[in-house]
Amino acid sequence: MGGGHSHLEILRRHILKPHPGISLTLVSAASKHHYSGMVPGFLAGTYREAEIAFDLAALSASAGSRFLEGQAVSVDPTRRVVRMADGEEVGYDLVSFGVGSSTRGSSLPGVQEHAWTVKPIGRAVALRAALMELASRSGGEAARAVVVGSGAAGIEVACAAAAVFHRTGRSRELTIVGDGKEILEGYSPRMRRRAVRVLEAKQCSILLGARVAEVRPDSVRLSDGREIPSDLTVWLTGPAAYGLFEGSGLALDKRGYLLVDDALRSVSDGRVFGAGDCATLSSHPHTPKAGVYAVREGPVLWKSLVATVEETSLPRYVPQGDFLSILNTADGRALLRYRGIVSGSRWAWRLKDRIDRHFMRKYQTLEPEALLSPGSKRTSTAR
Ligand SMILES: Cc1cc2nc3c(=O)[nH]c(=O)nc-3n(C[C@H](O)[C@H](O)[C@H](O)COP(=O)(O)OP(=O)(O)OC[C@H]3O[C@@H](n4cnc5c(N)ncnc54)[C@H](O)[C@@H]3O)c2cc1C
């Protein structure tokens, strides 16, 4: 369930070496998946959509698996079925959830109607079009854009918007709104200071300690009554659990994420697996909901599924303690943080671009001939 960062590796492994005991069905809300690490670059116009997207239907065909496009809405582990939004049921012997996460606060008044969210991440394509339309619109007045969310994604998207306005020459009022005391919570003060300097240089205002009460068609209203005019509002407030597991009887954490053991198996049902944002490790419950973890969990998940089918010993996943974080500032530079190192530089951007393109090549270059003859021998053709 879900064709995102954590499940791509399942498809890849099945393409490279199909397991004779596994008949795979991929169910995903969209037939394409977009790599979130490159989304800010896409919004800024650095990448084309084709460079950041995976064709799930094609990868699925390549893996000899069935592909169903649709949205899972609930799971019944006693009958071993997942219910879809259109009323259909998908049966399983084993099921793995990699459906990602929704966005915190997205049920607040007006968010669904008047703000752009990028979950599922493919919505970034429509957001890019809206941003271009606003930046190219003629008129004497400044374009007003508000990014709600002062974490890494909010800062990258604000920088991308600034780059688009800069390129079209349209004057703008750009604001980041956050409900915390600082931007980039969880990062070091040095990294935060750097990020503030970058945003100030782009004339992006930062409004902190501000709680949004409502998004209106042309403004963002705060809980203290203040109103920020906005022609385009982007909602990037961090992850929240989908309601998919509610009422299923499966063990969940307090936030509603599926609780899994070190083999990425539900702690309450050995036939249910979970990885990426939608799952919480019971042994490491504070692991960030970030793509780097979702990607690292993919190979463990595959081993775990195979071990369950073969009734051999299960793998054990231990999440890394820290990870390299590189924020694209959309000006040919990036802000890098790793352990004690902080750098805002061109080389950080080049490093990010190289890592991201390498990730895409790994999945985009999986044998296309297999699409024409699904029964043929499958090997990797990474170019
Ligand atoms: C703008 C932005 C930038 C980011 N940049 C980074 C970064 O640089 N580094 C980093 O580590 N993290 C980053 N993240 C976070 C990262 O995107 C997530 O942590 C990661 O995508 C989680 O992977 P996943 O496999 O759990 O889910 P996803 O990759 O989100 O995949 C979920 C999949 O499930 C499908 N799906 C969703 N709901 C259903 C349903 N009900 N039924 C069926 N299918 C469904 C979706 O269509 C999708 O295919 C960023 C997030 C955003 C919003």
The ligand as an SDF file (V2000), in Angstrom:
LIG
                    3D

 53 58  0  0  0  0  0  0  0  0999 V2000
    8.5100   19.6140    0.2710 C   0  0  0  0  0  0  0  0  0  0  0  0
    9.0950   18.4450    1.0230 C   0  0  0  0  0  0  0  0  0  0  0  0
   10.4490   18.2120    0.9590 C   0  0  0  0  0  0  0  0  0  0  0  0
   11.0200   17.1600    1.6570 C   0  0  0  0  0  0  0  0  0  0  0  0
   12.3620   16.9610    1.5720 N   0  0  0  0  0  0  0  0  0  0  0  0
   12.9320   15.9710    2.2800 C   0  0  0  0  0  0  0  0  0  0  0  0
   14.3460   15.7690    2.2190 C   0  0  0  0  0  0  0  0  0  0  0  0
   15.0770   16.5070    1.5380 O   0  0  0  0  0  0  0  0  0  0  0  0
   14.8650   14.7600    2.9510 N   0  0  0  0  0  0  0  0  0  0  0  0
   14.0910   13.9390    3.7240 C   0  0  0  0  0  0  0  0  0  0  0  0
   14.6220   13.0370    4.3750 O   0  0  0  0  0  0  0  0  0  0  0  0
   12.7440   14.0910    3.7830 N   0  0  0  0  0  0  0  0  0  0  0  0
   12.1540   15.0840    3.0920 C   0  0  0  0  0  0  0  0  0  0  0  0
   10.7910   15.2530    3.1590 N   0  0  0  0  0  0  0  0  0  0  0  0
    9.9770   14.2710    3.9140 C   0  0  0  0  0  0  0  0  0  0  0  0
    9.7200   13.0400    3.0240 C   0  0  0  0  0  0  0  0  0  0  0  0
    9.0120   13.4420    1.8760 O   0  0  0  0  0  0  0  0  0  0  0  0
    8.9080   11.9490    3.7160 C   0  0  0  0  0  0  0  0  0  0  0  0
    9.4790   11.6560    4.9650 O   0  0  0  0  0  0  0  0  0  0  0  0
    8.8830   10.6790    2.8400 C   0  0  0  0  0  0  0  0  0  0  0  0
    8.2400   10.9580    1.6260 O   0  0  0  0  0  0  0  0  0  0  0  0
    8.1940    9.5220    3.5270 C   0  0  0  0  0  0  0  0  0  0  0  0
    8.2570    8.4130    2.6790 O   0  0  0  0  0  0  0  0  0  0  0  0
    7.1090    7.3030    2.7260 P   0  0  0  0  0  0  0  0  0  0  0  0
    7.5710    6.1490    1.9130 O   0  0  0  0  0  0  0  0  0  0  0  0
    6.7070    7.0630    4.1220 O   0  0  0  0  0  0  0  0  0  0  0  0
    5.8680    7.9920    2.0420 O   0  0  0  0  0  0  0  0  0  0  0  0
    5.7710    8.7760    0.6720 P   0  0  0  0  0  0  0  0  0  0  0  0
    7.0770    8.8520   -0.0070 O   0  0  0  0  0  0  0  0  0  0  0  0
    5.0320   10.0340    0.9560 O   0  0  0  0  0  0  0  0  0  0  0  0
    4.8680    7.8170   -0.2030 O   0  0  0  0  0  0  0  0  0  0  0  0
    3.5260    7.5690    0.1150 C   0  0  0  0  0  0  0  0  0  0  0  0
    2.8990    6.8340   -1.0360 C   0  0  0  0  0  0  0  0  0  0  0  0
    1.6530    6.3190   -0.6480 O   0  0  0  0  0  0  0  0  0  0  0  0
    0.6230    6.7450   -1.5240 C   0  0  0  0  0  0  0  0  0  0  0  0
   -0.5630    6.8860   -0.7000 N   0  0  0  0  0  0  0  0  0  0  0  0
   -0.8330    7.8390    0.2230 C   0  0  0  0  0  0  0  0  0  0  0  0
   -2.0060    7.5780    0.8270 N   0  0  0  0  0  0  0  0  0  0  0  0
   -2.4700    6.4380    0.2820 C   0  0  0  0  0  0  0  0  0  0  0  0
   -3.6310    5.6610    0.4920 C   0  0  0  0  0  0  0  0  0  0  0  0
   -4.5440    6.0000    1.3950 N   0  0  0  0  0  0  0  0  0  0  0  0
   -3.8030    4.5460   -0.2580 N   0  0  0  0  0  0  0  0  0  0  0  0
   -2.8820    4.1680   -1.1870 C   0  0  0  0  0  0  0  0  0  0  0  0
   -1.7590    4.8840   -1.4190 N   0  0  0  0  0  0  0  0  0  0  0  0
   -1.5570    5.9890   -0.6970 C   0  0  0  0  0  0  0  0  0  0  0  0
    1.1470    8.0480   -2.1270 C   0  0  0  0  0  0  0  0  0  0  0  0
    0.5290    8.3240   -3.3660 O   0  0  0  0  0  0  0  0  0  0  0  0
    2.6350    7.7080   -2.2550 C   0  0  0  0  0  0  0  0  0  0  0  0
    2.8690    6.9390   -3.4100 O   0  0  0  0  0  0  0  0  0  0  0  0
   10.1970   16.3110    2.4620 C   0  0  0  0  0  0  0  0  0  0  0  0
    8.8170   16.5330    2.5140 C   0  0  0  0  0  0  0  0  0  0  0  0
    8.2630   17.5830    1.8160 C   0  0  0  0  0  0  0  0  0  0  0  0
    6.7770   17.8160    1.9090 C   0  0  0  0  0  0  0  0  0  0  0  0
  1  2  1  0
  2  3  1  0
  2 52  2  0
  3  4  2  0
  4  5  1  0
  4 50  1  0
  5  6  2  0
  6  7  1  0
  6 13  1  0
  7  8  2  0
  7  9  1  0
  9 10  1  0
 10 11  2  0
 10 12  1  0
 12 13  2  0
 13 14  1  0
 14 15  1  0
 14 50  1  0
 15 16  1  0
 16 17  1  0
 16 18  1  0
 18 19  1  0
 18 20  1  0
 20 21  1  0
 20 22  1  0
 22 23  1  0
 23 24  1  0
 24 25  2  0
 24 26  1  0
 24 27  1  0
 27 28  1  0
 28 29  2  0
 28 30  1  0
 28 31  1  0
 31 32  1  0
 32 33  1  0
 33 34  1  0
 33 48  1  0
 34 35  1  0
 35 36  1  0
 35 46  1  0
 36 37  1  0
 36 45  1  0
 37 38  2  0
 38 39  1  0
 39 40  1  0
 39 45  2  0
 40 41  1  0
 40 42  2  0
 42 43  1  0
 43 44  2  0
 44 45  1  0
 46 47  1  0
 46 48  1  0
 48 49  1  0
 50 51  2  0
 51 52  1  0
 52 53  1  0
M  END
$$$$
